[in-house]
Amino acid sequence: MRNQVIVREQVTARWEEHLPGLLGQVGVPAQGVVQVGAHRGQEVSAFTACGFRRLVMMEPNLDHLSALREQLRVHHLAAGLPEPVDGHLPRVVVAAAAGRRRGRATLNITPYDKQSSMLEPLQPMAVVRQVSVPVIPVSEVQHGCNVLVVDAQGAELDVLAGTDLGRLRLAVIEGSVSARYSGGSTLDSIAAHMTGHGWRAVASWAHERAGVVDVAWLAPEPASP
């Protein structure tokens, strides 16, 4: 069934505005979050408001790192939240793309840089610059985190392939009805991957841009011993 993840509760809204309520609704504690595609840290204040003790921010575009670190300082550091458990650092910036395995790949930077991607964009989007960046699997940096947020502009399946979903409880993943990048994922292909691992969609929020939706996925309950 096409677009199976467009659940009845879908509304046009910013997902981060609803994250605190969703965490309570599904019973997921605000332990730690990995954000793939952290950009300039626009969601750091929302993560802080949720009470996440540990933030792991993955962003391959070096031009954004200064602003990202400033958002972490202004919001998360200043909040004075309790330290993460098990000695993990409270704030980590990973200057890399997330992918299936370690290596290097090309970041395609578009005029509207929130659409920049590790995949080649389809027309009418254009590429204004290409940069070689490191690639690191999420599984190598997700320690101490139970929530994943992905804004990978078509590369979501590569991100998920390098993620240990078994160590997570909730994921918020942006997707589109049709592919916007060469070889890019769609809402349906993301749904097939997540449901194949036993996860279920619990909420979704449509963007103002037609056909783009953020979907919240809840992990299956651990098997009884």
Buried (B, 14 or more C-beta within 10 A) or exposed (E): EEEEBBBEEBEEBBBBEBBBEBBEEBEBBBBBBBBBBBBBBBBBBBBBBBBBBBBBBBBBBEEBBEBBBEBBEBBBBEBEBEEBEEEBEBBBBBBBBBBBEEEEBBBBBBEEBEBBBBBBBBEEBEBEEEBEBBBBBBBBBBBBBBBBBBBBBBBBBBBBBBBEBEBBBBBBBBBBBEBBBEEBBBBBBBBBBBBEEEBBBBBBBBBEEEBBBBBBBBBEEEEEE
